[in-house]
């Protein structure tokens, strides 16, 4: 009978990076609005779910300009692949009224 090396089974394969999802992330949140701001050092993206007359922030990402550019390129590439497969997407209408925040 072959002996199994238990400490090796959890090792990632060479050239492959394993990514674990944190246990405190409960699941996906729907978003229909994003606010994007930047400074010289970082980009901040705040995702919101707005159903007038109210809404809520569902997630916030803060990243470097270089990573933001890579994410934007990846989203653009995926959008093109989607439209190549399923047809052109029509942009959703914007929100006409001003959105305010409560503390």
C-alpha positions in Angstrom: 0.0 0.0 0.0 1.4 3.4 -0.9 2.1 5.9 1.8 0.3 9.3 1.4 2.2 12.4 2.3 -0.5 14.5 4.0 1.5 17.7 4.2 1.8 17.7 0.4 -1.9 17.5 -0.4 -2.5 21.1 0.6 0.5 22.5 -1.4 -0.3 24.5 -4.5 0.9 23.1 -7.8 4.0 24.8 -9.2 3.2 27.9 -11.3 -0.3 28.1 -9.8 -1.4 30.4 -7.0 -4.2 29.3 -4.6 -6.6 32.0 -3.5 -8.9 31.4 -0.5 -12.1 33.2 0.1 -12.3 34.7 3.6 -14.9 33.1 5.9 -16.4 36.5 6.9 -17.6 37.2 3.3 -21.3 36.1 3.5 -22.1 36.2 -0.2 -22.7 38.4 -3.2 -24.5 41.7 -2.9 -26.4 43.2 -5.9 -25.2 46.7 -6.9 -26.6 49.1 -9.4 -24.5 52.1 -8.7 -20.8 52.8 -8.2 -19.0 55.9 -7.1 -15.4 56.1 -8.2 -12.9 58.5 -6.7 -9.1 58.7 -6.8 -6.0 60.4 -5.3 -2.5 60.1 -6.7 -1.9 57.0 -4.5 -5.2 55.1 -4.8 -8.6 54.5 -6.4 -11.7 54.0 -4.3 -14.8 52.3 -5.6 -17.9 52.3 -3.5 -20.7 50.0 -4.7 -24.3 50.7 -3.8 -27.7 49.2 -4.1 -30.1 52.1 -4.7 -33.9 51.6 -4.9 -35.4 55.0 -4.5 -36.2 56.6 -2.2 -33.3 54.9 -0.3 -30.2 52.8 -0.8 -27.2 51.3 0.9 -23.5 50.8 0.4 -22.8 47.2 -0.2 -19.0 47.2 -0.7 -15.9 49.4 -1.0 -12.6 48.6 -2.7 -9.5 50.7 -2.3 -6.6 49.8 -4.6 -3.5 51.2 -6.3 -3.8 53.0 -9.7 -1.9 50.1 -11.4 -4.2 47.4 -10.0 -7.3 49.6 -10.9 -6.1 49.8 -14.5 -5.6 46.0 -14.7 -9.2 45.5 -13.2 -10.7 48.0 -15.7 -8.9 46.2 -18.6 -10.2 42.8 -17.3 -13.7 44.1 -17.1 -13.5 45.6 -20.6 -12.2 42.2 -22.0 -15.0 40.3 -20.3 -17.6 42.7 -21.5 -16.3 42.2 -25.1 -16.4 38.4 -24.7 -20.0 38.6 -23.3 -21.2 40.8 -26.2 -19.4 38.6 -28.8 -21.3 35.6 -27.4 -24.7 37.1 -26.4 -25.0 40.4 -28.4 -24.6 44.1 -27.5 -25.6 45.2 -24.1 -27.7 48.4 -23.7 -26.5 50.6 -20.9 -28.9 50.8 -18.0 -30.4 54.3 -17.4 -28.7 56.5 -14.9 -30.3 57.7 -11.7 -31.9 61.1 -12.3 -32.1 62.5 -8.8 -29.3 63.5 -6.4 -28.2 60.8 -4.0 -27.4 61.8 -0.4 -25.8 59.9 2.4 -27.0 59.4 6.0 -24.6 58.7 8.8 
